């Protein structure tokens, strides 16, 4: 009789423990496995160093003024450029050559002068503002004309501009230049002023 009572007591204690263990195992199997968190890879920003060779193209507007012209002459300009910049830290200095073709024609007493092209040799000096480069520029320019005034002459120019570094290879810019040609092609008193404004895109090598 004593053995029967001990057996029943052990059974009563073991049964709830077994059920609890079974529930714990079942609950453990049904728990979801957490997915690993995504890893964010930062995108490297464009370098702020402006040093390097570059080349590109420009498109814009030009106006030619002279006391000998009946009216101001204006039209589209388009061309190419290439140069080199060196970044000293805050100061950026470089040199550039560019060439513009034009669709500008001036008239004087029935005579026409077609302004075929402008070629320039530039010095550039700017301020390194990170992704932006405001700058001033100056140099010599050669204008070529055809029609009743078939000639070419050399003058000077100065201007300003700004460039934005989109990434390490591409730059976008805007530039305004003022040109002066005195006694054009040796014609006493034939002074010609030209203003150009262009949008530029450049590729850095």
C-alpha positions as CSV (number, residue, x, y, z in Angstrom):
1,X,0.0,0.0,0.0
2,X,2.8,2.4,0.8
3,X,4.5,1.7,-2.5
4,X,1.3,2.5,-4.3
5,X,1.0,5.9,-2.5
6,X,4.6,6.8,-3.4
7,X,4.1,5.9,-7.0
8,X,0.9,8.0,-7.3
9,X,2.7,11.0,-5.6
10,X,5.6,10.7,-8.0
11,X,3.2,10.6,-11.0
12,X,1.3,13.6,-9.8
13,X,4.5,15.7,-9.5
14,X,6.1,14.4,-12.8
15,X,3.0,15.0,-15.0
16,X,2.8,18.8,-14.6
17,X,6.6,19.0,-15.0
18,X,6.5,17.0,-18.2
19,X,3.6,19.1,-19.6
20,X,5.5,22.3,-18.8
21,X,8.7,21.0,-20.5
22,X,6.7,19.9,-23.6
23,X,5.1,23.4,-23.8
24,X,8.4,25.1,-23.5
25,X,9.9,23.0,-26.3
26,X,6.8,23.6,-28.5
27,X,7.0,27.3,-27.8
28,X,10.7,27.4,-28.6
29,X,10.1,25.7,-32.0
30,X,7.4,28.2,-33.0
31,X,9.4,31.4,-32.2
32,X,10.5,33.3,-35.4
33,X,14.2,33.8,-36.1
34,X,15.1,37.5,-36.3
35,X,16.5,38.6,-39.7
36,X,19.9,40.4,-39.6
37,X,19.7,44.2,-39.8
38,X,20.6,45.7,-43.2
39,X,24.1,47.2,-43.5
40,X,24.2,50.7,-44.8
41,X,27.2,51.4,-47.0
42,X,28.0,55.1,-47.1
43,X,28.5,56.7,-50.6
44,X,31.9,58.4,-50.8
45,X,31.5,62.2,-51.5
46,X,33.3,63.8,-54.5
47,X,36.8,65.0,-53.8
48,X,37.2,68.7,-53.1
49,X,40.6,68.8,-54.9
50,X,40.3,70.8,-58.2
51,X,43.8,69.7,-59.5
52,X,43.8,68.1,-62.9
53,X,43.5,68.4,-66.7
54,X,40.0,68.9,-68.1
55,X,38.3,69.5,-71.5
56,X,34.7,70.3,-72.5
57,X,32.3,72.4,-74.5
58,X,30.3,75.6,-74.1
59,X,27.2,77.2,-75.5
60,X,25.9,80.7,-75.0
61,X,25.2,84.2,-76.3
62,X,27.5,86.9,-77.7
63,X,27.1,90.6,-78.4
64,X,29.4,92.8,-80.4
65,X,29.4,96.7,-80.0
66,X,31.1,99.3,-82.1
67,X,30.5,103.0,-82.9
68,X,30.9,102.1,-86.6
69,X,28.0,99.6,-86.5
70,X,24.5,100.7,-87.3
71,X,23.1,98.5,-84.5
72,X,24.5,96.1,-81.9
73,X,25.2,92.7,-83.3
74,X,24.4,89.6,-81.3
75,X,23.8,85.8,-81.8
76,X,24.7,82.4,-80.5
77,X,28.2,81.2,-79.7
78,X,29.4,77.6,-79.3
79,X,32.8,76.0,-78.8
80,X,35.3,73.9,-76.9
81,X,37.8,74.4,-74.2
82,X,40.7,72.6,-72.4
83,X,43.0,73.4,-69.5
84,X,44.7,72.5,-66.2
85,X,44.0,73.6,-62.6
86,X,46.1,73.3,-59.5
87,X,44.6,73.4,-56.1
88,X,46.9,75.1,-53.5
89,X,44.3,74.7,-50.7
90,X,42.0,77.7,-50.7
91,X,43.6,79.2,-53.9
92,X,43.1,77.5,-57.3
93,X,45.2,78.7,-60.3
94,X,45.3,77.4,-63.8
95,X,45.5,78.1,-67.5
96,X,43.0,77.4,-70.4
97,X,42.6,77.7,-74.1
98,X,39.2,77.9,-75.8
99,X,37.6,78.5,-79.2
100,X,34.1,79.8,-80.0
101,X,32.4,79.9,-83.3
102,X,29.6,82.5,-83.7
103,X,26.6,83.5,-85.8
104,X,27.1,87.2,-85.2
105,X,27.0,89.8,-88.1
106,X,27.5,93.5,-87.8
107,X,26.6,96.2,-90.4
108,X,28.1,99.6,-91.2
109,X,26.8,101.8,-94.0
110,X,25.6,98.7,-95.9
111,X,28.8,96.7,-95.3
112,X,28.7,93.5,-93.3
113,X,31.2,92.0,-91.0
114,X,30.6,88.4,-90.0
115,X,32.3,87.5,-86.7
116,X,33.4,83.9,-87.4
117,X,35.3,83.0,-84.3
118,X,36.9,84.0,-81.0
119,X,40.0,82.1,-79.7
120,X,41.4,82.8,-76.2
121,X,44.4,82.0,-74.0
122,X,43.4,82.4,-70.3
123,X,44.8,82.5,-66.9
124,X,42.3,81.5,-64.2
125,X,42.3,82.2,-60.4
126,X,39.6,81.0,-58.1
127,X,38.6,80.1,-54.5
128,X,38.2,76.5,-53.4
129,X,34.8,76.4,-51.8
130,X,34.4,72.6,-51.7
131,X,32.1,71.6,-54.6
132,X,32.1,75.2,-55.9
133,X,34.8,77.2,-57.6
134,X,34.1,81.0,-58.1
135,X,36.9,82.5,-60.2
136,X,38.2,85.4,-62.2
137,X,40.0,85.1,-65.6
138,X,41.9,87.2,-68.1
139,X,44.1,86.9,-71.1
140,X,44.4,87.5,-74.8
141,X,41.8,86.9,-77.5
142,X,41.9,86.7,-81.3
143,X,38.8,87.6,-83.4
144,X,38.4,86.5,-87.0
145,X,35.9,88.2,-89.3
146,X,34.8,87.7,-92.9
147,X,32.5,89.5,-95.4
148,X,33.3,93.1,-96.1
149,X,35.7,93.1,-93.2
150,X,37.9,90.0,-93.9
151,X,40.5,90.2,-91.1
152,X,41.6,89.0,-87.8
153,X,43.0,90.9,-84.8
154,X,44.2,90.3,-81.3
155,X,42.8,92.0,-78.2
156,X,42.4,91.3,-74.5
157,X,39.6,90.2,-72.2
158,X,38.6,89.7,-68.6
159,X,35.7,88.1,-66.8
160,X,34.4,85.9,-64.1
161,X,32.7,82.5,-63.7
162,X,31.7,79.8,-61.3
163,X,32.0,76.0,-61.6
164,X,30.2,73.2,-59.7
165,X,31.8,69.8,-59.2
166,X,29.1,67.2,-59.8
167,X,31.5,64.4,-59.1
168,X,35.2,63.6,-59.6
169,X,34.9,63.6,-63.4
170,X,32.1,66.1,-64.3
171,X,31.9,69.8,-63.8
172,X,29.2,72.3,-64.7
173,X,29.9,76.1,-65.1
174,X,28.9,79.5,-66.2
175,X,31.2,82.3,-67.5
176,X,30.9,85.9,-68.6
177,X,33.7,87.6,-70.6
178,X,34.3,91.2,-71.8
179,X,36.6,91.6,-74.8
180,X,38.2,94.7,-76.3
181,X,39.8,95.1,-79.7
182,X,41.2,98.6,-80.5
183,X,41.8,99.8,-84.0
184,X,40.7,96.4,-85.4
185,X,43.0,95.1,-88.1
186,X,44.9,98.5,-88.2
187,X,41.7,100.5,-89.0
188,X,42.2,103.7,-87.0
189,X,39.2,104.3,-84.7
190,X,37.5,100.9,-85.4
191,X,37.2,99.8,-81.7
192,X,35.1,96.7,-81.1
193,X,33.8,95.4,-77.8
194,X,32.4,91.9,-77.4
195,X,30.5,90.4,-74.5
196,X,30.0,86.6,-74.2
197,X,28.0,84.5,-71.6
198,X,28.2,80.8,-71.8
199,X,27.2,77.6,-70.0
200,X,30.0,75.1,-69.8
201,X,30.4,71.3,-69.1
202,X,33.9,69.8,-68.5
203,X,35.3,66.3,-68.1
204,X,38.3,65.8,-65.8
205,X,40.9,63.3,-66.8
